[in-house]
Amino acid sequence: MNIRFLASLSVISTLLWTVAVTPAPILAAVDKTAYPMTGAPYIAAYRWGAANPHGGAAANEAFARWLKLSVAWAEDFMPNERWDASEGGAWQMDEWAAWKKAVPGRRLILSVPLLPGPWDLSGPKDGPLANQKVSLAAGAHGDYNTHFKTLAQNLVHYGLADSVLRLGWEFNGGWYTWRGSENPEAFAGYWREIVKTMRAVPGTEQMQFCWNPATGWQQFPAEKAWPGDEWVDIVGLDAYDDSWAQDTYPFPAGATAEEIAARRRAVWDKVVYNGDHGLKVWRDFAIAHHKPFSIPEWGVDKRADGHGGLDSPYFIERMHAFITDPTDHVYFHCYFDVQAPDGGHQLSPGKDGDEKTIFPEAAARFKALFG
């Protein structure tokens, strides 16, 4: 989610926990070899990563126990400070290999950076990448294919070759090196090079690739960076209960319960669901392209600038209705269960059971609906 990983990608991994809720129809173009739509939608949670003392497998197992889940998947954010860090090192892969092997049905979802840091395409002024410039155009030319071949080989080596990869997530925003606004065509071309390269590695036949913009127009209309149906397996969208639209958030001082409820409804109706490039638009896009839909990040939100909907069981209810409607073809969804630097979302009590949520009403509703 936008800049929340700016300072932490080098140490943060992520877990997604999933369990079958309501069967959804199998879409004709979905690869049904190993992970068909018939178990979907799967519920998931982000609970920090393996390098975080509050995260890792133990934290997500605690989340699963909180909701009484059995089968689980995991998601991890790969670091992006240099190329070799995003090729799948043992420090990261060992834990997920053991985790996946421990419970049948688990699966890893990896958020994979397309370019190393910094967050400015002009290159860093010091450090290991000093004077090194990277670009989407070079990626589209195939200049970085070797790094993704290595990643594919490492995933095969560790028994994680059936992973789902969120390549260059939230590329329509301006907060990542791989932002596509300057050259959407190059982003699409680079995506095709990566997928072609990784699919060519023996043993990756069950690997799937998730094309994942952020909600809204952001820096440009993300569909301009569509790589083509052949190169995408899953369409994803990240969605949070936040808004900068007029007469929504922040709540005015002294707002009544009725006014708060009305503004939350307006955010759902005019921003998150029906808004420009919101859930409905991307759900319809996925269906039109014969792809399952996913929500790799979502959550209630408390922001320092006041633009979050706070403790909103209404948002939980709306998301649940959308996710469990078979006509939406949701494959999986991930609740972002952390207090992140740019917004708080955590509902569960954490790994040690001592993390008190600031969203008690939303937490209770989430547990009742998804538990």
SEZA-221676 format. One record per residue (C-alpha): residue number from 0; x, y, z. Coordinates in steps of 0.2 Angstrom, whole numbers, plus 5000, padded with zeros to 4 digits. Each point is the difference from the previous one (the first is absolute). Layout:
N
PT:NUM:X:Y:Z
...
This chain:
371
PT:0:5000:5000:5000
PT:1:5008:5016:4994
PT:2:5015:5006:5010
PT:3:4998:4988:5015
PT:4:5015:4989:4994
PT:5:5011:5014:4996
PT:6:5012:4997:5015
PT:7:4996:4982:5004
PT:8:5000:4989:4984
PT:9:5018:4994:5004
PT:10:4993:4992:5017
PT:11:4982:4997:4997
PT:12:4992:4984:4994
PT:13:4982:4997:4999
PT:14:4987:4986:5003
PT:15:4983:4997:4993
PT:16:4989:4988:5008
PT:17:4986:4992:4990
PT:18:4985:4989:5002
PT:19:4985:4995:4989
PT:20:4984:5011:5003
PT:21:4988:4999:4986
PT:22:5003:4990:4984
PT:23:5001:5011:4984
PT:24:4998:4994:4982
PT:25:5015:4995:4991
PT:26:5005:5013:4986
PT:27:5003:4992:4984
PT:28:5018:5007:4998
PT:29:5006:4996:5017
PT:30:5014:4987:5002
PT:31:4991:4986:5010
PT:32:5015:4989:5001
PT:33:5004:5002:5018
PT:34:4990:5015:5007
PT:35:4982:5001:4993
PT:36:4987:5013:5004
PT:37:4990:4987:5008
PT:38:5007:5003:5017
PT:39:4999:5019:4999
PT:40:4999:5013:5007
PT:41:5014:4997:5012
PT:42:5002:5011:5015
PT:43:5018:5007:5004
PT:44:5009:5012:5012
PT:45:5016:5010:4999
PT:46:5009:4999:5017
PT:47:5017:5007:4997
PT:48:5014:4988:4993
PT:49:5013:4988:5005
PT:50:5013:5013:5004
PT:51:4988:5009:5012
PT:52:5000:4995:5018
PT:53:4982:5002:5001
PT:54:4997:4991:4983
PT:55:5004:4984:4991
PT:56:4991:4984:5000
PT:57:4996:5000:5019
PT:58:4991:5017:4998
PT:59:4989:4993:4986
PT:60:4997:4984:5009
PT:61:4993:5010:5014
PT:62:4989:5010:4988
PT:63:4994:4983:4993
PT:64:4996:4994:5018
PT:65:4991:5016:5004
PT:66:4988:4997:4985
PT:67:5001:4981:5002
PT:68:5007:4997:4983
PT:69:5008:4984:4994
PT:70:5008:5001:4983
PT:71:5010:5015:4997
PT:72:5011:5009:4986
PT:73:5013:5013:5003
PT:74:5006:5016:4992
PT:75:5018:5007:5001
PT:76:5006:5017:4994
PT:77:5017:4998:4992
PT:78:5013:5013:5004
PT:79:5005:5012:4987
PT:80:5016:5009:5005
PT:81:5011:4990:4987
PT:82:4997:4987:4987
PT:83:5007:4985:5009
PT:84:4988:5004:5015
PT:85:4985:4997:4989
PT:86:5006:4983:4993
PT:87:4995:4990:5014
PT:88:5013:4998:5014
PT:89:5000:4985:5012
PT:90:4996:5012:5015
PT:91:4983:5002:4992
PT:92:4997:4984:4990
PT:93:5005:4988:5014
PT:94:4986:5006:5012
PT:95:4986:4999:4986
PT:96:5006:4983:4994
PT:97:4999:4993:5017
PT:98:4983:5009:5003
PT:99:4993:4994:4984
PT:100:5005:4982:5003
PT:101:4993:5000:5017
PT:102:4981:5001:4995
PT:103:4993:4993:4984
PT:104:4992:5013:4989
PT:105:5010:5015:5005
PT:106:5007:5011:4986
PT:107:5012:5015:5000
PT:108:4995:5017:4992
PT:109:5016:5011:4996
PT:110:4999:5018:4997
PT:111:5015:5002:4988
PT:112:5008:5017:4996
PT:113:5004:5003:4982
PT:114:5014:5012:5003
PT:115:5012:5002:5015
PT:116:5000:5016:5010
PT:117:5001:5014:5003
PT:118:4983:5008:4998
PT:119:5007:5012:4987
PT:120:5004:4994:4982
PT:121:5015:5012:5000
PT:122:5009:4988:5011
PT:123:5008:5001:5018
PT:124:5014:5012:5004
PT:125:5009:4987:5010
PT:126:4999:4982:5006
PT:127:5001:4984:4989
PT:128:4990:5007:4986
PT:129:5009:5017:4999
PT:130:4999:5007:4983
PT:131:4990:4985:4994
PT:132:4984:5005:4990
PT:133:4986:4987:4997
PT:134:4985:5002:4988
PT:135:4985:4991:4994
PT:136:5006:5002:4983
PT:137:5016:4990:5003
PT:138:4989:4987:5008
PT:139:4989:4999:4985
PT:140:5016:4998:4990
PT:141:5004:4984:5010
PT:142:5015:5008:5009
PT:143:4994:4993:5017
PT:144:4993:4983:4995
PT:145:5015:4991:5009
PT:146:4994:5006:5017
PT:147:4982:4993:4998
PT:148:5007:4983:4993
PT:149:5010:4999:5016
PT:150:4985:5003:5010
PT:151:4990:4987:4991
PT:152:5014:4987:5002
PT:153:5001:5004:5019
PT:154:4981:4998:5002
PT:155:5001:4983:4991
PT:156:5015:4996:5011
PT:157:4991:5004:5016
PT:158:4984:4991:4995
PT:159:4990:5016:4998
PT:160:4998:5000:4981
PT:161:4981:5000:5001
PT:162:5001:5018:5007
PT:163:4989:5015:4995
PT:164:5011:5015:4995
PT:165:4994:5018:5002
PT:166:5012:5007:4988
PT:167:5003:5019:5002
PT:168:4984:5002:5011
PT:169:4991:5017:5001
PT:170:5010:5006:4984
PT:171:4987:5013:4996
PT:172:5005:5010:5015
PT:173:5015:5011:5002
PT:174:5009:4992:5015
PT:175:5010:4986:4992
PT:176:5015:5000:4989
PT:177:4990:4989:4987
PT:178:4986:5013:4999
PT:179:4992:4999:4983
PT:180:4994:5018:4997
PT:181:5016:5005:4990
PT:182:4999:4985:4988
PT:183:4985:4988:5001
PT:184:5005:4991:4985
PT:185:5017:4996:5007
PT:186:4992:4994:5016
PT:187:4989:4988:4990
PT:188:5015:4995:4989
PT:189:5011:4997:5016
PT:190:4986:4989:5007
PT:191:4999:4989:4985
PT:192:5019:4998:5001
PT:193:4999:4995:5018
PT:194:4986:4987:4997
PT:195:5008:4993:4985
PT:196:5016:4998:5009
PT:197:4993:4992:5016
PT:198:4988:4988:4990
PT:199:5015:4994:4990
PT:200:5008:4993:5016
PT:201:4996:4981:5002
PT:202:4988:4997:5015
PT:203:4991:5017:5000
PT:204:4984:4993:4991
PT:205:4989:5004:5015
PT:206:5007:5017:5003
PT:207:4987:5014:4998
PT:208:5002:5019:4997
PT:209:4989:5013:5008
PT:210:4998:5017:4991
PT:211:4996:5012:5015
PT:212:4997:5019:4999
PT:213:4995:5011:5014
PT:214:4982:5007:5001
PT:215:4996:5016:4991
PT:216:5007:5009:4985
PT:217:5016:5004:5010
PT:218:5014:5005:4987
PT:219:4992:4993:4984
PT:220:4986:4988:4995
PT:221:5008:4983:5004
PT:222:4992:4991:4986
PT:223:5013:5009:4988
PT:224:5013:4988:5008
PT:225:4990:4984:4997
PT:226:5013:4987:4994
PT:227:4987:4989:4990
PT:228:4989:4986:5005
PT:229:5013:4987:4997
PT:230:5012:5007:5013
PT:231:4988:5003:5015
PT:232:4992:4986:5010
PT:233:4991:5011:5014
PT:234:4994:5018:5001
PT:235:5002:5008:5017
PT:236:4996:5016:5008
PT:237:5005:5008:5017
PT:238:4986:5009:5009
PT:239:4999:5009:5016
PT:240:4986:5010:5009
PT:241:5008:5017:4997
PT:242:4995:5015:4989
PT:243:5004:5017:4995
PT:244:4984:5004:4992
PT:245:4990:5015:5005
PT:246:4988:4997:5015
PT:247:5007:4983:5005
PT:248:5016:4999:5011
PT:249:5005:5008:5011
PT:250:4985:5000:5011
PT:251:4996:5018:5006
PT:252:5002:5004:5018
PT:253:4984:4995:5010
PT:254:4993:4989:4986
PT:255:4985:4990:5005
PT:256:4999:4981:4998
PT:257:4988:5003:4986
PT:258:5012:5011:4991
PT:259:5014:4989:5002
PT:260:4990:4985:4994
PT:261:4995:5011:4984
PT:262:5018:5004:4996
PT:263:5005:4982:5002
PT:264:4986:4995:4988
PT:265:5006:5014:4988
PT:266:5018:4993:5000
PT:267:4994:4983:4995
PT:268:4988:5005:4987
PT:269:5010:5014:4992
PT:270:5018:4995:5003
PT:271:5004:4982:5005
PT:272:4986:4991:4990
PT:273:4993:5011:4987
PT:274:5014:5013:4999
PT:275:5012:5003:4985
PT:276:5010:4984:4998
PT:277:4992:4993:5016
PT:278:4995:4982:5004
PT:279:4986:4999:4988
PT:280:5010:5006:4985
PT:281:5014:4988:5003
PT:282:4989:4986:5004
PT:283:4991:5003:4983
PT:284:5017:5001:4992
PT:285:5006:4983:5007
PT:286:4984:4992:4994
PT:287:5002:5008:4983
PT:288:5017:4993:4998
PT:289:4995:4982:5007
PT:290:5010:5002:5016
PT:291:4996:4997:5018
PT:292:5000:5016:5011
PT:293:5010:5002:5017
PT:294:5002:5013:5013
PT:295:5018:4998:5006
PT:296:4998:5014:5013
PT:297:4985:5008:5009
PT:298:4996:5007:5017
PT:299:4991:5013:5011
PT:300:5011:5015:5002
PT:301:5006:5012:5013
PT:302:5012:5013:4992
PT:303:5009:5015:5008
PT:304:4993:5012:4987
PT:305:4982:4994:5005
PT:306:4996:4993:4983
PT:307:4995:4983:5006
PT:308:4983:4993:5005
PT:309:5006:4994:5018
PT:310:4991:4986:5009
PT:311:4987:4996:4986
PT:312:4991:4983:5001
PT:313:4990:5007:4985
PT:314:5016:4999:4989
PT:315:5003:4982:5006
PT:316:4982:4995:4996
PT:317:5001:5008:4982
PT:318:5016:4991:4997
PT:319:4993:4984:5006
PT:320:4985:5001:4989
PT:321:5011:5004:4985
PT:322:5012:4986:5003
PT:323:4988:4987:5003
PT:324:4988:5004:4985
PT:325:5004:4986:4987
PT:326:4997:5012:4986
PT:327:5015:5010:5005
PT:328:5012:4985:4997
PT:329:5011:5005:5015
PT:330:5015:4987:5000
PT:331:5008:5006:5016
PT:332:5000:5016:5012
PT:333:5013:5005:5013
PT:334:4996:5011:5015
PT:335:5014:5011:5004
PT:336:5001:4996:5019
PT:337:5014:5012:5005
PT:338:5002:5018:5007
PT:339:5010:5006:4985
PT:340:5009:5017:5000
PT:341:4988:5008:4988
PT:342:4984:4993:5008
PT:343:4994:4988:5013
PT:344:4990:4985:4996
PT:345:5003:4986:5013
PT:346:4985:4990:5006
PT:347:5008:4985:5008
PT:348:5009:4998:5017
PT:349:5017:4996:4992
PT:350:5013:4986:5002
PT:351:5000:5001:5019
PT:352:4982:5005:5002
PT:353:5004:5016:5008
PT:354:4998:5013:4986
PT:355:4983:5009:5004
PT:356:4991:5005:4984
PT:357:4994:5018:4998
PT:358:4986:4994:4990
PT:359:4989:4989:5012
PT:360:4984:5002:4990
PT:361:5008:4996:4984
PT:362:5010:4985:5007
PT:363:4984:4992:5008
PT:364:4991:5002:4983
PT:365:5015:4993:4990
PT:366:5001:4985:5012
PT:367:4981:4997:4999
PT:368:5000:5000:4981
PT:369:5016:4993:4995
PT:370:5004:4989:5015
